[in-house]
């Protein structure tokens, strides 16, 4: 449970940095590396494929987000909004964010899910290095935000 809280804190910190002006916007062409990684992760969630979902995760993220965590989150997602509609992802925005001396690239996509007519966002944070390992991914929609 402690690791899950850390995972959520990382996402929140990165999103706050993105929205608070402690960031520098980057173009879609600057984050081409993210396109295939995020698409593959969303498809892996549809298929309950933990290994494929986490194949680009950083070591710390893989330790923090277990197969059980994925199964629990995926159950909530599929119950509320259904499956991701493959290749529906559209780039929305991206930014370089610094947090405690560490740099990340946060990329936000508009995505479509079968049972969600409202705006759905997939937000992924990557290490700002040559490998661009995934630090976190978050899916947000009106139905997912409801209890």
Secondary structure per residue as TSV (DSSP state, phi and psi in degrees):
chain	resnum	aa	ss	phi	psi
A	1	X	-	360.0	-37.0
A	2	X	H	-62.3	-40.8
A	3	X	H	-65.0	-39.5
A	4	X	H	-62.2	-39.3
A	5	X	H	-64.7	-39.4
A	6	X	H	-63.0	-44.0
A	7	X	H	-57.7	-46.5
A	8	X	H	-65.1	-40.9
A	9	X	H	-61.4	-41.4
A	10	X	H	-59.4	-46.0
A	11	X	H	-61.6	-47.4
A	12	X	H	-62.4	-45.3
A	13	X	H	-60.5	-43.8
A	14	X	H	-66.1	-40.9
A	15	X	H	-67.0	-39.1
A	16	X	H	-63.0	-43.6
A	17	X	H	-60.9	-40.3
A	18	X	H	-64.4	-40.4
A	19	X	H	-87.3	-19.0
A	20	X	H	-90.7	-1.7
A	21	X	T	92.8	0.1
A	22	X	-	-85.0	40.2
A	23	X	E	-148.8	166.7
A	24	X	E	-126.7	120.9
A	25	X	E	-63.4	146.3
A	26	X	E	-129.4	158.9
A	27	X	-	-85.6	165.9
A	28	X	G	-59.4	-38.7
A	29	X	G	-65.4	-26.2
A	30	X	G	-73.5	-18.0
A	31	X	G	-121.1	31.3
A	32	X	H	-55.5	-32.7
A	33	X	H	-57.4	-28.8
A	34	X	H	-77.4	-28.8
A	35	X	H	-54.0	-57.2
A	36	X	H	-67.7	-37.4
A	37	X	H	-62.5	-46.2
A	38	X	H	-68.1	-43.3
A	39	X	H	-57.2	-47.5
A	40	X	H	-62.8	-36.7
A	41	X	H	-66.9	-42.7
A	42	X	H	-66.2	-39.2
A	43	X	H	-66.9	-40.2
A	44	X	H	-60.8	-37.5
A	45	X	H	-62.0	-43.8
A	46	X	H	-55.0	-37.4
A	47	X	T	-95.3	6.1
A	48	X	T	50.8	42.1
A	49	X	-	-105.0	90.1
A	50	X	H	-60.1	-43.5
A	51	X	H	-62.2	-43.6
A	52	X	H	-68.3	-40.1
A	53	X	H	-59.8	-40.8
A	54	X	T	-99.6	6.4
A	55	X	T	-61.7	-25.5
A	56	X	T	-106.9	11.1
A	57	X	B	-71.3	150.8
A	58	X	-	-68.5	163.0
A	59	X	H	-57.4	-45.7
A	60	X	H	-63.9	-39.7
A	61	X	H	-66.7	-38.7
A	62	X	H	-63.2	-39.2
A	63	X	H	-67.6	-37.7
A	64	X	H	-77.4	-29.0
A	65	X	S	-116.6	98.0
A	66	X	-	-85.6	172.4
A	67	X	H	-59.5	-40.8
A	68	X	H	-61.4	-40.9
A	69	X	H	-61.1	-45.1
A	70	X	H	-62.1	-44.4
A	71	X	H	-60.3	-42.8
A	72	X	H	-64.7	-47.5
A	73	X	H	-65.1	-41.3
A	74	X	H	-66.2	-35.3
A	75	X	H	-62.5	-42.7
A	76	X	H	-64.3	-46.1
A	77	X	H	-61.5	-50.6
A	78	X	H	-68.0	-33.1
A	79	X	H	-66.7	-41.0
A	80	X	H	-85.9	-39.4
A	81	X	H	-127.2	-1.5
A	82	X	-	80.0	-158.5
A	83	X	-	-91.0	155.0
A	84	X	B	-65.4	136.6
A	85	X	-	-88.1	109.7
A	86	X	T	-53.2	140.7
A	87	X	T	63.0	21.2
A	88	X	-	-90.9	-4.7
A	89	X	-	-69.5	131.4
A	90	X	E	-128.8	131.2
A	91	X	E	-59.4	134.3
A	92	X	E	-111.5	-56.2
A	93	X	E	-165.2	165.6
A	94	X	E	-151.8	155.1
A	95	X	E	-154.1	152.3
A	96	X	E	-90.5	132.0
A	97	X	E	-127.8	138.0
A	98	X	E	-110.9	134.1
A	99	X	E	-141.4	116.3
A	100	X	T	53.5	42.4
A	101	X	T	80.7	-3.9
A	102	X	E	-103.9	138.3
A	103	X	E	-103.9	139.3
A	104	X	E	-130.5	158.3
A	105	X	E	-116.3	122.0
A	106	X	E	-107.0	127.1
A	107	X	E	-122.6	132.6
A	108	X	E	-117.6	131.1
A	109	X	E	-120.8	144.2
A	110	X	E	-80.9	130.8
A	111	X	E	-131.4	161.2
A	112	X	E	-117.4	136.2
A	113	X	E	-120.7	148.7
A	114	X	T	-51.5	-44.2
A	115	X	T	-111.1	25.3
A	116	X	E	-127.5	103.6
A	117	X	E	-78.0	-18.8
A	118	X	E	-79.3	170.7
A	119	X	E	-63.1	127.7
A	120	X	E	-121.0	131.7
A	121	X	E	-118.9	138.0
A	122	X	E	-111.1	119.4
A	123	X	E	-115.2	121.4
A	124	X	E	-120.6	139.0
A	125	X	E	-113.4	131.3
A	126	X	E	-121.7	148.4
A	127	X	E	-62.4	139.8
A	128	X	S	-89.2	69.9
A	129	X	S	-142.1	-173.4
A	130	X	S	-67.4	-27.0
A	131	X	S	-84.8	-25.7
A	132	X	-	49.9	52.1
A	133	X	-	-65.1	146.4
A	134	X	E	-78.2	125.6
A	135	X	E	-95.2	-34.3
A	136	X	E	-163.5	158.9
A	137	X	E	-143.2	140.9
A	138	X	E	-137.0	138.2
A	139	X	E	-116.1	128.2
A	140	X	E	-133.7	136.1
A	141	X	E	-155.4	165.7
A	142	X	H	-54.9	-44.8
A	143	X	H	-68.0	-36.3
A	144	X	H	-70.9	-28.6
A	145	X	H	-77.6	-18.5
A	146	X	-	-78.0	144.7
A	147	X	-	-75.8	360.0
